[in-house]
Amino acid sequence: MASPASVAGGGEDSNGSSSLIDPLLVSRTSSIGGAERKAAAGGGGAKGKHWAAADKGERRAAKECGGEDGRRPLLFRSYRVKGSLLHPYRALIFARLIAVLLFFGWRIRHNNSDIMWFWTMSVAGDVWFGFSWLLNQLPKFNPVKTIPDLTALRQYCDLADGSCRLPGIDVFVTTADPIDEPVLYTMNCVLSILAADYPVDRSACYLSDDSGALILYEALVETAKFATLWVPFCRKHCIEPRAPESYFELEAPSYTGSAPEEFKNDSRIVHLEYDEFKVRLEALCETIRKRSDVYNSMKTDQGAPNATWMANGTQWPGTWIEPIENHRKGHHAGIVKVVLDHPIRGHNLSVKDSMGNNLNFNATDVRIPMLVYVSRGKNPNYDHNKKAGALNAQLRASALLSNAQFIINFDCDHHISNSQALRAAICFMLDQREGDNIAFVQFPQRFDNVDPKDRYGNHNRVFFDGTMLALNGLQGPSYLGTGCMFRRLALYGIDPPHWRQDNITPEASKFGNSILLLESVLEALNQDRFATPPPVNDIFVNELEMVVSASFDKETDWGKGVGYIYDIATEDIVTGFRIHGQGWRSMYCTMEHDAFCGTAPINLTERLHQIVRWSGGSLEMFFSHNNPLIGGRRLQPLQRVSYLNMTIYPVTSLFILLYAISPVMWLIPDEIYIQRPFTRYVVYLLVIILMIHMIGWLEIKWAGITWLDYWRNEQFFMIGSTSAYPTAVLHMVVNLLTKKGIHFRVTSKQTTADTNNKFADLYEMRWVPMLIPTMVVLVANIGAIGVAIGKTAVYMGVWTIAQKRHAAMGLLFNMWVMFLLYPFALAIMGRWAKRPIILVVLLPIIFVIVALVYVASHILLANIIPF
């Protein structure tokens, strides 16, 4: 990246074509330093050499017009893969399709096998492999990269008089449990949102606490106090990232602010205050308990239950430390509390009052966006609808308070790592070409706690940087659960402008029986926005608590055609499907510096539990009225194909598991061939497999990922296909038979207590039943290799050349499976896996032992049992 472009949509190279290293992501007020700029430019060039501008004609027309037609400017740039890479990529896909069809035909014509039932299963598996590969490949036929132009956005929205025409944004953060999802993670997420580079009077942050615990509310109050120091500090010194935990972990953060002489002292003070802030968060649980004990000891009625008390001396309406009816997890009243009011009215906090330090922020805006705590009501008589229910409660509460035109949601373990991220998403929403028809903008997910070698493929760049990016060439990427900005109207189930009816009237049967909520929907339809939220008096608070009550969305369209979709484990995919099906499109936003960052489960068992929920929810979608084959009346054909692939991919694991266990046939004395002639069959398989990896090699080039990313994706898919995916299929079978949905399990973000190793959780092996098939596959292939060595020693003198060749081909398959299961083998080793050389030495020893056991058994049986 270089200095900002001088004109909106400018930045063409000497050949007249736009370059990916053009300065799209740097603002005038927050540019990166010289050394970092060179590094960023180099990275952009490396990633962009396979891409060519796809919107030169539109930009030329916009430049000639000069904005005289009153239209909004072009606020993002589009790139397509260059023909020198795209044409071979498409040709290879077509060639492999022909090869697969010829292979199917050859197998049918040569239906000769030693075990015909196994041959039939293998043919069915090959057909399914070919079908699922085609479903995965077709939507990637036309990759498109879109990059926001923040310079153009500033020129359009930042007016000369100091005002701004940026639209409002409501930011949602969801957390389910303060134990599985540590409070410190959640508060860092909130702090990064409050400090984002966006007008403070046009953004609001809503924290949804599904546990109803007082500790999260009081942690939010503490966070608001610390934010009065952290937010101005970030603005004054252009801090990146703006989550303090991530920032203070940097060994030598680069400085790009305008007051370097004050930075060292300010940073030292803020760091000390942050350490004290963390101590206060750690002490909250004990503080609340001691306070509650004091208040409960003063009660006059000794038979009254022991309540949990707030700092102001009132009883907490949510869950209590000593739970009783109406005050326990899963059964409590709805709560909405404005922690920081709208900045126009002031939040009554200052740096001096809140932290005791009066740093020099005279030339810095010290205001903070509105901050709201929400805990939806819960009742055992009503389905809580998991994360989707929490998001819909936030959607309704925010409609009454701020009613912003756009909404972005985060899981509590994510934070904003690029302060320009909110503006980047707005670039797409306000663009003159597709802006009004864009329902949501999805960002790739990035993680900062993954081990350097990414043993379990947590980064998943093949999916985020390949599959999702390619969908930009269709109706756009699917919704991925976090880091996604929505248009409020799209979430309300309103059609896009070119399909929308005139004079839409919000109905109580659809949105619920709240007059204020219905009025807010009408204002959203008219693109109106409150100058300031209405005063939070008792009547208004009662209305807020009503719209987040447990029963509010009953007998309405919430969770069906309005809001986030219910009755499915993966509300994200089906919500995106519903919106795409109405004719909306979405965009995938890539930035040179990652927009958001989060934490991923680096423990294998936790990772697989996460995969079970995702894949199980995908299968649920296929067996629901949201089936891509029948739903989504306005879906483009290839977009429908992509959703179909997302819903049925776990079934592939059944055939993979069948193939992976087949090496047990080595234990049978006689030779058994799945297909004859065997040599030609193996050669055909090798050619087809090689072609798919050649296609993967081309995808690596245009997606900008590495071979390690690609290989980790292959390895973890194999591990998942022998554990999580079959478990999800089994869950789905049980669901169809018993009508019981996929059990929702919050992925634990807690890590093993080891202050000396941040990756300690990576080396903890937690055995669960779903790992049994993977273990069986690993043992079967280790045993098969050992038996093969033993058979070679016994029969080498009598085997024909063809038999030796067939044995070598079988061993090739066994070794391939072993390489794919290498991360699982490391997981079994636990802490010994810190020295992978142990596994490299241990496996040959095991092979030799198995071979010796086979030879000894053969000699023993030959002497006892006459042949």
SULHU-V520406 format. One record per backbone hydrogen bond with DSSP energy under -1.0 kcal/mol. CO is the residue of the C=O (numbers start at 1). NH is the residue of the N-H. If there is no record, write none. Layout:
co/nh
CO/NH
CO/NH
//
This chain:
co/nh
7/10
13/16
17/13
19/22
22/24
24/150
33/37
34/38
35/39
36/40
37/41
38/42
39/43
40/44
41/45
42/46
43/47
44/48
48/51
50/82
52/80
55/59
56/60
57/61
58/62
59/63
60/64
61/65
62/66
65/68
67/70
73/432
75/149
77/147
78/54
79/145
80/52
82/85
82/86
83/87
85/89
86/90
87/91
88/92
89/93
90/94
91/95
92/96
93/97
94/98
95/99
96/100
97/101
98/102
99/103
100/104
101/105
102/106
103/107
104/108
105/109
106/110
110/112
112/676
115/119
116/120
117/121
118/122
119/123
120/124
121/125
122/126
123/127
124/128
125/129
126/130
127/131
128/132
129/133
130/134
131/135
132/136
133/137
134/138
137/140
138/141
145/79
146/590
147/77
149/153
150/154
151/155
152/156
153/157
154/158
157/165
159/162
163/159
168/406
169/204
170/408
171/206
172/410
173/208
174/412
175/210
177/181
180/749
182/186
183/187
184/188
185/189
186/190
187/191
188/192
189/193
190/194
191/195
193/196
196/198
199/202
202/169
204/171
205/372
206/173
207/374
208/175
212/319
213/217
214/218
215/219
216/220
217/221
218/222
219/223
220/224
221/225
222/226
223/227
226/229
226/230
227/231
229/233
230/234
231/235
232/236
233/237
234/239
243/247
244/248
247/250
259/262
259/263
262/266
263/267
264/268
265/269
266/270
267/271
268/272
269/273
270/274
271/275
272/276
273/277
274/278
275/279
276/280
277/281
278/282
279/283
283/287
284/288
285/289
286/290
287/291
288/292
289/293
290/294
291/295
292/296
293/297
301/304
308/316
310/313
314/310
324/327
327/320
328/331
331/328
332/378
335/375
337/373
340/371
342/345
342/346
350/354
351/355
352/356
359/361
361/364
370/205
371/339
371/340
372/207
373/337
374/209
375/335
378/332
379/382
385/389
386/390
387/391
388/392
389/393
390/394
391/395
392/396
393/397
394/398
395/399
396/400
397/401
398/402
398/403
405/488
406/170
407/486
408/172
409/483
410/174
411/414
415/597
418/421
419/197
420/424
421/425
422/426
423/427
425/429
426/430
431/435
434/437
435/438
437/585
439/487
440/587
441/485
442/589
446/598
451/454
454/457
460/464
461/465
462/467
463/468
466/470
467/471
469/472
470/473
471/474
471/476
475/586
483/443
484/409
485/441
486/407
487/491
488/492
489/494
490/493
491/563
496/499
496/500
507/510
507/511
508/512
510/557
512/514
514/518
515/519
516/520
517/521
518/522
519/523
520/524
521/525
522/526
523/528
524/527
535/537
537/541
538/542
539/543
540/544
541/545
542/546
543/547
546/549
548/377
551/554
553/556
557/560
557/561
557/562
559/566
562/559
570/574
571/575
572/576
573/577
574/578
575/579
576/580
577/581
579/582
579/584
580/583
581/634
585/439
587/442
595/417
595/418
597/415
598/448
603/607
604/608
605/609
606/610
607/611
608/612
609/613
610/614
611/615
612/616
613/617
614/618
615/619
616/620
617/621
618/622
619/623
621/624
624/627
627/630
627/631
632/635
636/640
637/641
638/642
639/643
640/644
641/645
642/646
643/647
644/648
645/649
648/651
649/652
650/653
651/654
652/656
653/657
654/658
655/659
656/660
657/661
661/664
662/665
663/666
664/667
665/668
673/114
677/681
678/682
679/683
680/684
681/685
682/686
683/687
684/688
685/689
686/690
687/691
688/692
689/693
690/694
691/695
692/696
693/697
694/698
695/699
696/700
697/701
698/702
699/703
700/704
700/705
706/710
707/711
708/712
709/713
710/714
711/715
712/716
713/717
714/718
715/719
716/720
717/721
720/723
720/725
723/727
724/728
725/729
726/730
727/731
728/732
729/733
730/734
731/735
732/736
733/737
734/738
735/739
752/754
754/757
757/760
759/762
760/763
761/764
768/771
769/772
771/775
772/776
773/777
774/778
775/779
776/780
777/781
778/782
779/783
780/784
781/785
782/786
783/787
784/788
785/789
786/790
787/791
788/792
789/793
790/794
791/795
792/796
795/798
795/799
800/804
801/805
802/806
803/807
804/808
805/809
806/810
807/811
808/812
809/813
810/814
811/815
812/816
813/817
814/818
815/819
816/820
817/821
819/822
821/825
822/826
823/827
824/828
825/829
827/830
829/832
830/833
831/834
832/835
835/838
836/840
837/841
838/842
839/843
841/845
842/846
843/847
844/848
845/849
846/850
847/851
848/852
849/853
850/854
851/855
852/856
853/857
854/858
855/859
856/860
857/861
858/862
859/863
860/864
861/865
//
